[in-house]
């Protein structure tokens, strides 16, 4: 454990302290860790050089720490304090769990004493983040709240109904309530904030951060732009418009398949689409000011959305597939419209799509109170045959044919992903469809040479 901690740099979940003085700073760090995503405080290590100096009297310091946490933090927080031997020295490791609070430094008050972790620093939460922590404690979401300044006339019900009809899911009044698009307030019903963000006629007036700003810059800096646009469309449609803007301003290559040539985009469409959806669904619309920004450079695409990762998540857990919705209404609607396949898979699919295309792995990072996904355009290797394709070819060599459902089960993915992969192999001339038409229930795929 100690070796692992010492190999890392200070950050969102790790802090080094040379000693326990002053105790107040350690208490603030424990509060920040508890509110944000948990973390470890390692005492006996210089924070700048990571030189291990040890703790002279660890038992006494352990007692002081326990008392400081018990007396100085509200509500009660009980970190795990352990003494570890390191060569001829002793270190103290304080493991702070993430928990529902919000926690605060008792002497500073229930509002001023709330801290969160930004990078390797502790920062006062501020009104907006404090409100998010309080919603987390109540298990409520910003976009579920009624939008008091609106009425049903402010929602483009026709546009919403058309989107739901396209996926054969009528948007009836009961459906609107179950999705949280309409919520009760006293004796009347009002559109929720989520409904206004998704389908509001004047969302930009109430929520300027719902506008998505896209720009294509010349070169690798923001010094000069070639094109820009602001997208203030219903959020589900905005995704398509952003993807279209990116496709217009990135290159198309040619890849020679077994039978035909195929246009290959500079960036995999799946990675772009997932990154845009992730930004739209998980943006913190309670933060005033600029909303999501898409910046296209000669060598990369940056998609930056307002809001940290939801409290309780780290980059590692998010990439591992752990998911926490920030916007429950928006997430539900995107799921109903089949824009989201399964929770927690977005970042992983972005990474997988880039690697399969031979691109460098994307970069995911928290910058201040924003989250950014960066896709890199330079190919670092010739795209290798992905594992899913190898598994499919092995199955076809044995059985000769496969259906979409069987392929989805083989890969443990949704049918939509399976159809997309199979279509790609058809376009490349690897597979051919066998059946009487697109609605043939017995339609299957076989290798080109076996048809």
Secondary structure in CASP SS format (residue, H / E / C, confidence):
PFRMAT SS
TARGET T0000
AUTHOR 0000-0000-0000
METHOD secondary structure of the structure
MODEL  1
X C 1.00
X H 1.00
X H 1.00
X H 1.00
X H 1.00
X H 1.00
X C 1.00
X C 1.00
X C 1.00
X C 1.00
X E 1.00
X C 1.00
X C 1.00
X E 1.00
X E 1.00
X E 1.00
X E 1.00
X C 1.00
X C 1.00
X C 1.00
X C 1.00
X C 1.00
X H 1.00
X H 1.00
X H 1.00
X H 1.00
X H 1.00
X H 1.00
X H 1.00
X H 1.00
X H 1.00
X H 1.00
X H 1.00
X H 1.00
X H 1.00
X H 1.00
X C 1.00
X C 1.00
X E 1.00
X E 1.00
X E 1.00
X E 1.00
X E 1.00
X C 1.00
X E 1.00
X C 1.00
X C 1.00
X C 1.00
X C 1.00
X C 1.00
X C 1.00
X E 1.00
X C 1.00
X C 1.00
X C 1.00
X C 1.00
X C 1.00
X H 1.00
X H 1.00
X H 1.00
X H 1.00
X H 1.00
X H 1.00
X H 1.00
X H 1.00
X H 1.00
X H 1.00
X H 1.00
X H 1.00
X H 1.00
X H 1.00
X H 1.00
X E 1.00
X E 1.00
X C 1.00
X C 1.00
X C 1.00
X C 1.00
X C 1.00
X E 1.00
X E 1.00
X E 1.00
X E 1.00
X E 1.00
X E 1.00
X E 1.00
X C 1.00
X C 1.00
X E 1.00
X E 1.00
X E 1.00
X E 1.00
X E 1.00
X E 1.00
X E 1.00
X E 1.00
X C 1.00
X C 1.00
X C 1.00
X C 1.00
X C 1.00
X C 1.00
X C 1.00
X E 1.00
X E 1.00
X H 1.00
X H 1.00
X H 1.00
X C 1.00
X C 1.00
X C 1.00
X C 1.00
X C 1.00
X C 1.00
X E 1.00
X E 1.00
X E 1.00
X E 1.00
X C 1.00
X C 1.00
X E 1.00
X E 1.00
X E 1.00
X E 1.00
X C 1.00
X H 1.00
X H 1.00
X H 1.00
X H 1.00
X H 1.00
X H 1.00
X H 1.00
X H 1.00
X H 1.00
X H 1.00
X H 1.00
X H 1.00
X H 1.00
X C 1.00
X C 1.00
X C 1.00
X H 1.00
X H 1.00
X H 1.00
X C 1.00
X E 1.00
X C 1.00
X C 1.00
X C 1.00
X C 1.00
X C 1.00
X H 1.00
X H 1.00
X H 1.00
X E 1.00
X C 1.00
X H 1.00
X H 1.00
X H 1.00
X H 1.00
X H 1.00
X H 1.00
X H 1.00
X H 1.00
X H 1.00
X C 1.00
X C 1.00
X C 1.00
X C 1.00
X C 1.00
X C 1.00
X C 1.00
X H 1.00
X H 1.00
X H 1.00
X H 1.00
X H 1.00
X H 1.00
X H 1.00
X C 1.00
X C 1.00
X E 1.00
X E 1.00
X E 1.00
X E 1.00
X C 1.00
X C 1.00
X E 1.00
X E 1.00
X E 1.00
X E 1.00
X E 1.00
X H 1.00
X H 1.00
X H 1.00
X H 1.00
X H 1.00
X H 1.00
X H 1.00
X E 1.00
X C 1.00
X C 1.00
X H 1.00
X H 1.00
X H 1.00
X H 1.00
X C 1.00
X H 1.00
X H 1.00
X H 1.00
X C 1.00
X E 1.00
X E 1.00
X E 1.00
X E 1.00
X E 1.00
X E 1.00
X C 1.00
X C 1.00
X C 1.00
X C 1.00
X C 1.00
X C 1.00
X C 1.00
X E 1.00
X E 1.00
X E 1.00
X E 1.00
X E 1.00
X E 1.00
X E 1.00
X C 1.00
X C 1.00
X C 1.00
X H 1.00
X H 1.00
X H 1.00
X H 1.00
X H 1.00
X H 1.00
X H 1.00
X H 1.00
X H 1.00
X H 1.00
X H 1.00
X H 1.00
X H 1.00
X H 1.00
X C 1.00
X C 1.00
X C 1.00
X E 1.00
X E 1.00
X E 1.00
X E 1.00
X E 1.00
X C 1.00
X C 1.00
X C 1.00
X C 1.00
X E 1.00
X E 1.00
X E 1.00
X E 1.00
X E 1.00
X C 1.00
X C 1.00
X C 1.00
X H 1.00
X H 1.00
X H 1.00
X H 1.00
X H 1.00
X H 1.00
X H 1.00
X H 1.00
X H 1.00
X H 1.00
X H 1.00
X H 1.00
X H 1.00
X H 1.00
X C 1.00
X C 1.00
X C 1.00
X C 1.00
X C 1.00
X C 1.00
X C 1.00
X C 1.00
X C 1.00
X C 1.00
X E 1.00
X E 1.00
X E 1.00
X E 1.00
X C 1.00
X C 1.00
X C 1.00
X E 1.00
X E 1.00
X E 1.00
X E 1.00
X E 1.00
X E 1.00
X E 1.00
X C 1.00
X C 1.00
X C 1.00
X C 1.00
X C 1.00
X C 1.00
X C 1.00
X C 1.00
X H 1.00
X H 1.00
X H 1.00
X H 1.00
X H 1.00
X C 1.00
X C 1.00
X C 1.00
X C 1.00
X C 1.00
X C 1.00
X C 1.00
X C 1.00
X H 1.00
X H 1.00
X H 1.00
X H 1.00
X H 1.00
X H 1.00
X H 1.00
X H 1.00
X H 1.00
X C 1.00
X C 1.00
X C 1.00
X C 1.00
X C 1.00
X C 1.00
X C 1.00
X C 1.00
X C 1.00
X H 1.00
X H 1.00
X H 1.00
X H 1.00
X H 1.00
X H 1.00
X H 1.00
X H 1.00
X H 1.00
X H 1.00
X H 1.00
X C 1.00
X C 1.00
X E 1.00
X C 1.00
X C 1.00
X C 1.00
X E 1.00
X E 1.00
X E 1.00
X E 1.00
X E 1.00
X C 1.00
X C 1.00
X E 1.00
X E 1.00
X E 1.00
X E 1.00
X E 1.00
X E 1.00
X E 1.00
X C 1.00
X C 1.00
X E 1.00
X C 1.00
X C 1.00
X C 1.00
X C 1.00
X C 1.00
X C 1.00
X C 1.00
X H 1.00
X H 1.00
X H 1.00
X H 1.00
X H 1.00
X H 1.00
X H 1.00
X H 1.00
X H 1.00
X H 1.00
X H 1.00
X H 1.00
X H 1.00
X C 1.00
X C 1.00
X E 1.00
X C 1.00
X H 1.00
X H 1.00
X H 1.00
X H 1.00
X H 1.00
X H 1.00
X H 1.00
X H 1.00
X C 1.00
X C 1.00
X C 1.00
X H 1.00
X H 1.00
X H 1.00
X H 1.00
X H 1.00
X H 1.00
X H 1.00
X H 1.00
X H 1.00
X H 1.00
X H 1.00
X H 1.00
X H 1.00
X C 1.00
X C 1.00
X C 1.00
X E 1.00
X E 1.00
X E 1.00
X E 1.00
X C 1.00
X C 1.00
X C 1.00
X C 1.00
X C 1.00
X C 1.00
X C 1.00
X C 1.00
X C 1.00
X E 1.00
X E 1.00
X E 1.00
X E 1.00
X H 1.00
X H 1.00
X H 1.00
X C 1.00
END
